[in-house]
Amino acid sequence: MELWDIYDENKQPTGRTMKRNDWHMKPGEFHLTVLGVIARPDGTFLVTKRVMTKAWAPGWWEVSGGAAQAGESSWEAVRREVREETGLDVSKADGGYLFTYRRINPDEGDNYFVDVYRFVMDIKDEDLHLQEEETDGYRFATLDEIKGYAAEGKFLHYDSIRQAFEL
């Protein structure tokens, strides 16, 4: 069973945990998620397509990310998530943490912080090893292509993380 730490509104751990996806958070409680934008020196970005079996946003494009597990730092979580989903090791890549945003969803009981990272890596197709349960393909997309997916409503979190692409 996967556990997540519960944070207060100042992003400080409360010492309590919750079960993964157990959306019964109280007002002022948050969990932590991470996103890793991977840029190549040629100006393209690695984006992956969510499998069609996903309950939420199947077939949409996204960058690697997910929830930090209990006891895991943001940095540890983004390294793990990127490795699990793409096979890439970002620990020695240029870049790193950029910013945090938060979502408050009182009707859903799902409040969370999102730590956004950007890494620059010279990667090729053969460097990728996609997690088939999560990902149904990938591409190296230009910023204009990503904006196009976002305009079609087919790119997760774009409005919240667009500055990570526009650096």
ABEGO torsion letter per residue (X at the ends): XBBBBBBBAAGBBAGBBBBBGBBABBBGBBBBBBBBBBBBAAGBBBBBBBBAABABGBGBBBBBEEBBBBGBBAAAAAAAAAAAAAGBBAAABBEEBABBBBBBBAAAGBBBBBBBBBBBBBBBAAABBBBAAABAEBBBBBAAAAAAAAAAGABBGAAAAAAAAAX
